[in-house]
Amino acid sequence: MKLPAYREYKPSGVEWLGPIPEHWEVTRLKRVARMKAGSAITTEGLDQEGEYPVYGGNGLRGYTSTFTHEGERVLVGRQGALCGNVNYATGRFWASEHAVVVTPVSDINVRWLGELLSSMNLNQYSIAAAQPGLAIDDIQSLEVARPPLHEQRAIANFLDAETARLDTLVAKKRELVEKLKEKRSALISRSVTRGLPPEAARAAGLNPNPKFKPSGIEWLGEIPAHWEVKQLKWAIMFQRGHDLPTDDREEGSVPLVTSSGISATHAVAAAKGPGIVTGRYGTIGEFYLVREDYWPLNTTLYSIDLRGNEPRFLCYMLSHLAPLFLLNAVKSAVPGIDRNDIHSIKAVVPPPAEQRAVADYLDRETNKIDRMVAKVEEAIERLQEYRTALITAAVTGKIDVRKRAA
């Protein structure tokens, strides 16, 4: 989108603003809006339904029977990871202590104000602490560029329309990503339980139309007649990972594997590759194939015996079985799982040669899907970057949207 600039500019004297339109003024944020933290509310005071919405640092938290504010306001996340997030609230609502309520002074458009605050990346002004938070007095002393009210409205209307259009595009692309991921999961599940599609089987030198037999597992149905149903422990044996001695943390080339994947490197290996690692607690149901020697941390379970099976096939098979790992996890504040909880899970195991053929096929097909997902996610990132840049350009006067918003 090509939009014109204003005819005349002047120095703002503020680094993040740069030059601003000649007729705009530079002022402190406190002369544009009042900012005050919301009111505390307990979990017991929240309901799933109610008369008045309760907003926290990242939007709706629940409902309650009374309200603290009325009208349209900008809400800014005040603490923690949500520090600096910008949302809107209208009507009667309760603003919790995790939100800063921003009330515009006269001659200030609420939507323009919200987009201005979004462009300021307020999170950068959080006070470093165990629980980062915004210092309201410091925020209110920041300098901003203030256009006349009619231009504020024009900027707000323009950004409402354009960001809604961009958000719709992003939402559609995210739906596409989800569909691609669902297709990937379905492809894996189909391949590790029923074998290759006829054309792929024929190309791999396998019977394209094998006979099927009941698996004896209700949720699984029929499987190729020459495949076996075994307890998981007869396909792969797991062992709890190892503590990393505090005096042995020298960095090296050996992958250090946690419950969320490879996080660093280490000097010493504790397990021979290739191996499969999964989370023992916290992140459960995700599997990592490590091809070289590695060190599995104590937050993981790692393979100590692949029983002569193809590790790539086993990793695909385990991703298909992930829901069963989750079902077997011990429910607590931090869900956990032990190898004894999962070794009795029933698994379908084809002959080793067919395992390799299935793994080769899935490597090719999932890589295609992964590349498509990556391209869509890159497009989403570019759209979000453009959205941010568009807001900043509009609220700092780098583009003139008055005719476009009319």
C-alpha positions as CSV (number, residue, x, y, z in Angstrom):
1,M,0.0,0.0,0.0
2,K,1.5,3.3,-1.1
3,L,0.4,6.3,1.0
4,P,1.5,9.9,0.7
5,A,3.5,11.7,3.4
6,Y,2.6,15.1,4.8
7,R,3.8,18.2,2.9
8,E,5.8,19.7,5.7
9,Y,7.6,18.2,8.7
10,K,9.6,19.5,11.6
11,P,12.1,17.9,14.0
12,S,10.3,16.4,17.0
13,G,13.4,16.3,19.2
14,V,12.3,12.8,20.3
15,E,14.4,9.9,18.9
16,W,11.6,7.4,18.5
17,L,9.3,9.9,16.8
18,G,11.7,11.4,14.3
19,P,10.3,14.3,12.2
20,I,6.6,14.9,12.6
21,P,4.0,16.9,10.6
22,E,4.5,20.6,11.0
23,H,1.1,21.2,12.7
24,W,1.4,18.3,15.2
25,E,2.7,19.0,18.7
26,V,5.1,17.1,21.0
27,T,3.7,16.6,24.5
28,R,4.0,14.4,27.5
29,L,1.8,11.3,27.6
30,K,0.3,12.6,30.9
31,R,-1.2,15.5,29.0
32,V,-2.9,13.1,26.7
33,A,-4.2,10.5,29.2
34,R,-4.4,9.5,32.8
35,M,-3.1,6.1,33.8
36,K,-4.0,4.1,36.9
37,A,-3.8,0.5,37.9
38,G,-7.0,-1.4,38.2
39,S,-8.5,-3.0,41.3
40,A,-7.7,-6.3,42.9
41,I,-10.1,-9.2,42.4
42,T,-9.7,-12.7,43.8
43,T,-10.2,-15.9,41.8
44,E,-13.3,-16.6,44.0
45,G,-14.7,-13.3,42.7
46,L,-14.6,-14.5,39.1
47,D,-17.3,-16.4,37.3
48,Q,-17.6,-18.0,33.8
49,E,-20.7,-16.0,33.3
50,G,-21.9,-12.7,34.8
51,E,-23.2,-9.2,34.2
52,Y,-19.8,-7.4,34.0
53,P,-16.6,-8.6,32.3
54,V,-13.3,-8.6,34.2
55,Y,-10.3,-7.6,32.2
56,G,-6.7,-8.3,33.2
57,G,-3.4,-7.7,31.5
58,N,-4.3,-9.7,28.3
59,G,-8.0,-9.2,27.9
60,L,-11.0,-11.0,29.4
61,R,-10.5,-13.1,32.6
62,G,-14.1,-13.8,33.6
63,Y,-17.2,-12.0,34.9
64,T,-18.4,-10.5,38.1
65,S,-21.4,-8.8,39.7
66,T,-20.1,-5.2,39.8
67,F,-17.9,-2.9,37.9
68,T,-15.0,-0.4,38.4
69,H,-15.2,1.6,35.1
70,E,-17.7,2.7,32.5
71,G,-17.2,3.9,28.9
72,E,-14.4,3.1,26.4
73,R,-10.9,2.7,27.8
74,V,-7.5,1.5,26.7
75,L,-6.0,-1.3,29.0
76,V,-2.3,-1.9,29.2
77,G,-0.8,-5.1,30.8
78,R,1.0,-4.1,34.0
79,Q,2.9,-7.1,35.1
80,G,4.8,-10.2,34.0
81,A,5.0,-11.6,30.5
82,L,1.9,-9.5,29.5
83,C,3.6,-6.3,30.5
84,G,2.9,-3.6,27.9
85,N,0.1,-5.5,26.0
86,V,-2.6,-3.1,24.8
87,N,-6.4,-4.0,24.7
88,Y,-9.7,-2.1,24.7
89,A,-12.7,-2.3,27.0
90,T,-16.1,-0.7,26.5
91,G,-19.3,-0.4,28.6
92,R,-19.3,-1.3,32.2
93,F,-16.4,-3.5,33.3
94,W,-14.0,-4.4,36.1
95,A,-10.3,-3.7,35.5
96,S,-8.1,-6.0,37.6
97,E,-4.8,-5.0,39.3
98,H,-2.9,-6.6,36.4
99,A,-4.1,-3.9,34.0
100,V,-3.4,-0.2,33.7
101,V,-6.5,1.7,32.8
102,V,-5.8,4.6,30.4
103,T,-8.4,7.3,30.4
104,P,-8.0,10.0,27.6
105,V,-8.3,13.7,28.4
106,S,-10.6,15.9,26.4
107,D,-9.9,16.1,22.6
108,I,-8.3,12.7,22.5
109,N,-9.7,9.8,20.5
110,V,-9.6,6.5,22.4
111,R,-8.7,4.4,19.4
112,W,-5.9,6.7,18.3
113,L,-4.6,6.6,21.9
114,G,-4.6,2.8,21.9
115,E,-2.7,2.5,18.6
116,L,-0.2,5.1,19.8
117,L,0.5,3.1,23.0
118,S,0.8,-0.1,20.8
119,S,3.4,1.6,18.7
120,M,5.5,2.6,21.8
121,N,6.4,-1.0,22.8
122,L,5.8,-0.2,26.4
123,N,7.3,-3.5,27.5
124,Q,10.7,-2.0,27.1
125,Y,10.0,0.3,30.0
126,S,9.2,-2.5,32.5
127,I,11.1,-2.5,35.7
128,A,13.4,-5.6,35.9
129,A,12.4,-7.7,38.9
130,A,11.2,-11.2,39.7
131,Q,7.8,-10.0,38.4
132,P,8.5,-7.3,35.8
133,G,6.1,-4.4,35.9
134,L,5.4,-0.9,34.4
135,A,6.2,2.2,36.4
136,I,3.2,4.4,35.5
137,D,4.9,7.7,36.4
138,D,7.8,6.9,34.1
139,I,5.4,5.9,31.3
140,Q,3.4,9.1,31.6
141,S,6.5,11.2,31.3
142,L,7.3,9.9,27.8
143,E,6.9,12.3,24.9
144,V,4.4,11.6,22.1
145,A,3.3,13.4,19.0
146,R,-0.3,14.7,19.2
147,P,-2.3,15.5,16.0
148,P,-5.5,17.5,16.0
149,L,-8.6,15.6,17.1
150,H,-10.0,15.3,13.5
151,E,-6.7,13.7,12.4
152,Q,-6.7,11.4,15.4
153,R,-10.1,10.1,14.3
154,A,-8.9,9.7,10.7
155,I,-5.8,7.7,11.9
156,A,-8.0,5.6,14.2
157,N,-10.6,4.9,11.4
158,F,-7.8,4.0,8.9
159,L,-6.0,1.7,11.3
160,D,-9.3,0.0,12.4
161,A,-10.0,-0.9,8.8
162,E,-6.4,-1.9,7.8
163,T,-5.6,-3.9,10.9
164,A,-8.9,-5.7,10.7
165,R,-8.0,-6.6,7.1
166,L,-4.6,-7.8,8.1
167,D,-5.9,-9.7,11.1
168,T,-8.3,-11.5,8.8
169,L,-5.5,-12.5,6.5
170,V,-3.4,-13.7,9.4
171,A,-6.3,-15.7,10.8
172,K,-6.9,-17.4,7.5
173,K,-3.2,-18.3,7.2
174,R,-3.2,-19.6,10.8
175,E,-6.2,-21.8,9.8
176,L,-4.1,-23.1,6.9
177,V,-1.2,-23.9,9.2
178,E,-3.5,-25.9,11.5
179,K,-5.0,-27.8,8.5
180,L,-1.5,-28.6,7.3
181,K,-0.4,-29.8,10.7
182,E,-3.6,-31.9,11.0
183,K,-2.8,-33.4,7.5
184,R,0.7,-34.2,8.7
185,S,-0.6,-35.9,11.9
186,A,-3.2,-37.9,9.8
187,L,-0.5,-38.9,7.3
188,I,1.7,-40.3,10.1
189,S,-1.1,-42.1,11.9
190,R,-2.3,-43.7,8.7
191,S,1.2,-44.8,7.7
192,V,2.3,-46.3,11.0
193,T,-1.0,-48.2,11.5
194,R,-1.9,-49.3,7.9
195,G,1.2,-49.0,5.9
196,L,2.0,-47.2,2.7
197,P,-0.5,-46.0,0.1
198,P,-0.5,-48.4,-2.9
199,E,1.7,-46.3,-5.2
200,A,4.3,-45.6,-2.5
201,A,4.3,-49.3,-1.5
202,R,4.8,-50.4,-5.1
203,A,7.6,-47.9,-5.5
204,A,9.3,-49.3,-2.4
205,G,8.9,-52.9,-3.6
206,L,6.2,-53.8,-1.1
207,N,2.8,-55.4,-1.6
208,P,0.5,-52.5,-2.6
209,N,-2.6,-54.4,-1.4
210,P,-1.8,-56.4,1.7
211,K,-4.4,-58.4,3.6
212,F,-5.7,-57.0,6.9
213,K,-6.5,-58.5,10.2
214,P,-8.2,-57.3,13.4
215,S,-5.7,-55.6,15.7
216,G,-7.6,-56.5,18.8
217,I,-7.3,-52.9,19.9
218,E,-10.7,-51.1,19.7
219,W,-9.4,-47.7,18.8
220,L,-7.0,-49.0,16.1
221,G,-9.2,-51.4,14.0
222,E,-7.6,-53.5,11.3
223,I,-3.9,-53.6,10.5
224,P,-1.8,-55.3,7.8
225,A,-1.9,-59.1,8.5
226,H,1.9,-59.5,8.6
227,W,2.3,-56.7,11.2
228,E,2.6,-57.5,14.9
229,V,0.8,-56.0,17.9
230,K,3.3,-55.7,20.8
231,Q,3.6,-54.0,24.1
232,L,5.7,-50.9,23.6
233,K,8.6,-52.3,25.7
234,W,9.1,-55.0,23.0
235,A,9.6,-52.3,20.4
236,I,11.5,-49.7,22.4
237,M,12.8,-49.6,26.0
238,F,13.0,-46.3,27.9
239,Q,15.1,-45.3,30.8
240,R,15.0,-42.2,33.0
241,G,17.6,-39.5,32.0
242,H,20.6,-38.5,34.0
243,D,21.5,-35.6,36.4
244,L,24.2,-33.4,35.0
245,P,26.9,-33.1,37.7
246,T,27.5,-29.5,38.7
247,D,31.2,-30.0,38.3
248,D,30.9,-31.5,34.9
249,R,29.1,-28.7,32.9
250,E,31.9,-28.1,30.4
251,E,30.5,-27.1,27.0
252,G,31.3,-29.3,24.0
253,S,29.8,-30.9,20.9
254,V,27.5,-33.5,22.5
255,P,23.7,-32.6,22.4
256,L,22.2,-31.9,25.8
257,V,18.6,-33.0,25.5
258,T,15.8,-31.7,27.8
259,S,12.1,-32.4,27.9
260,S,11.6,-29.7,25.2
261,G,14.4,-30.8,22.9
262,I,18.1,-30.0,22.4
263,S,18.9,-27.0,24.5
264,A,22.7,-26.9,24.6
265,T,25.8,-28.9,24.1
266,H,28.0,-30.8,26.5
267,A,31.4,-32.3,26.7
268,V,30.4,-35.9,27.6
269,A,27.8,-38.3,26.2
270,A,25.7,-40.5,28.5
271,A,23.7,-42.3,25.7
272,K,24.6,-43.8,22.4
273,G,22.8,-42.5,19.3
274,P,20.6,-42.8,17.5
275,G,18.1,-42.5,20.3
276,I,14.6,-41.2,21.0
277,V,14.0,-38.8,23.9
278,T,10.7,-37.6,25.4
279,G,9.7,-35.5,28.4
280,R,9.3,-37.3,31.7
281,Y,7.3,-34.4,33.2
282,G,6.2,-31.0,32.1
283,T,6.4,-31.4,28.3
284,I,4.9,-34.8,27.7
285,G,4.0,-36.4,24.4
286,E,6.7,-34.8,22.2
287,F,9.5,-37.0,20.8
288,Y,13.0,-36.1,19.6
289,L,15.2,-38.3,17.4
290,V,18.9,-37.7,18.3
291,R,21.1,-39.2,15.7
292,E,24.5,-38.8,17.5
293,D,25.6,-39.6,21.0
294,Y,23.9,-37.4,23.5
295,W,23.3,-36.6,27.2
296,P,19.6,-37.0,28.2
297,L,18.8,-34.9,31.3
298,N,16.8,-36.2,34.2
299,T,13.6,-34.4,32.9
300,T,13.5,-37.0,30.1
301,L,13.0,-40.6,29.2
302,Y,15.4,-41.9,26.6
303,S,15.7,-45.1,24.6
304,I,18.1,-47.7,25.9
305,D,17.1,-50.5,23.5
306,L,15.4,-50.1,20.1
307,R,15.0,-53.9,19.7
308,G,16.6,-53.7,16.3
309,N,13.8,-51.4,15.0
310,E,14.2,-48.4,12.7
311,P,14.6,-45.3,15.0
312,R,12.9,-43.0,12.5
313,F,9.8,-45.3,12.3
314,L,9.7,-45.6,16.1
315,C,9.7,-41.8,16.4
316,Y,6.8,-41.5,14.0
317,M,5.0,-44.3,15.8
318,L,5.5,-42.7,19.1
319,S,4.1,-39.3,17.9
320,H,1.0,-41.2,16.9
321,L,0.8,-42.7,20.4
322,A,1.4,-39.4,22.1
323,P,-2.3,-39.1,23.4
324,L,-1.7,-42.4,25.2
325,F,1.4,-41.0,26.9
326,L,-0.7,-38.0,28.1
327,L,-3.5,-40.3,29.3
328,N,-0.9,-42.3,31.4
329,A,0.7,-39.2,32.9
330,V,0.2,-38.7,36.6
331,K,-2.1,-35.7,37.1
332,S,-0.6,-33.1,39.4
333,A,0.6,-29.5,39.4
334,V,3.4,-30.7,37.1
335,P,2.2,-33.8,35.2
336,G,4.7,-36.7,35.2
337,I,5.2,-40.0,33.6
338,D,7.4,-43.0,34.4
339,R,8.6,-45.7,31.9
340,N,6.5,-48.3,33.8
341,D,3.4,-46.2,32.9
342,I,4.0,-46.5,29.2
343,H,5.8,-49.7,28.5
344,S,2.6,-51.7,28.5
345,I,1.0,-49.5,25.8
346,K,0.1,-51.6,22.7
347,A,2.0,-50.7,19.5
348,V,1.8,-51.9,16.0
349,V,5.2,-53.0,14.6
350,P,5.9,-53.9,10.9
351,P,9.0,-55.9,9.8
352,P,12.2,-53.8,9.9
353,A,12.4,-53.4,6.0
354,E,8.9,-52.0,5.9
355,Q,9.7,-49.7,8.8
356,R,12.5,-48.2,6.8
357,A,10.2,-47.8,3.8
358,V,7.5,-46.1,5.9
359,A,10.1,-43.9,7.5
360,D,11.5,-42.9,4.1
361,Y,8.0,-42.1,2.8
362,L,7.1,-40.1,5.9
363,D,10.4,-38.2,5.8
364,R,9.7,-37.1,2.2
365,E,6.0,-36.2,2.7
366,T,6.3,-34.6,6.1
367,N,9.2,-32.5,4.9
368,K,7.0,-31.2,2.1
369,I,4.3,-30.2,4.6
370,D,6.9,-28.7,6.9
371,R,8.2,-26.5,4.1
372,M,4.7,-25.4,3.3
373,V,4.1,-24.6,7.0
374,A,7.3,-22.7,7.2
375,K,6.3,-20.6,4.1
376,V,2.9,-19.8,5.6
377,E,4.4,-18.9,8.9
378,E,6.9,-16.6,7.2
379,A,4.0,-14.9,5.5
380,I,2.3,-14.5,8.8
381,E,5.4,-12.9,10.3
382,R,5.7,-10.5,7.4
383,L,2.0,-9.5,7.8
384,Q,2.5,-8.9,11.5
385,E,5.6,-6.9,10.9
386,Y,3.8,-4.8,8.2
387,R,0.9,-4.3,10.7
388,T,3.3,-3.0,13.3
389,A,5.1,-0.8,10.8
390,L,1.8,0.6,9.5
391,I,0.6,1.6,13.0
392,T,3.9,3.2,13.8
393,A,3.9,5.1,10.5
394,A,0.4,6.4,11.0
395,V,0.7,7.5,14.7
396,T,4.0,9.2,14.1
397,G,2.8,11.1,10.9
398,K,5.1,9.3,8.4
399,I,2.1,8.7,6.2
400,D,-1.0,10.9,5.6
401,V,-4.1,8.8,5.9
402,R,-6.7,11.6,6.0
403,K,-8.0,11.1,2.5
404,R,-7.8,7.3,2.8
405,A,-9.8,7.3,6.0
406,A,-12.5,9.7,4.7
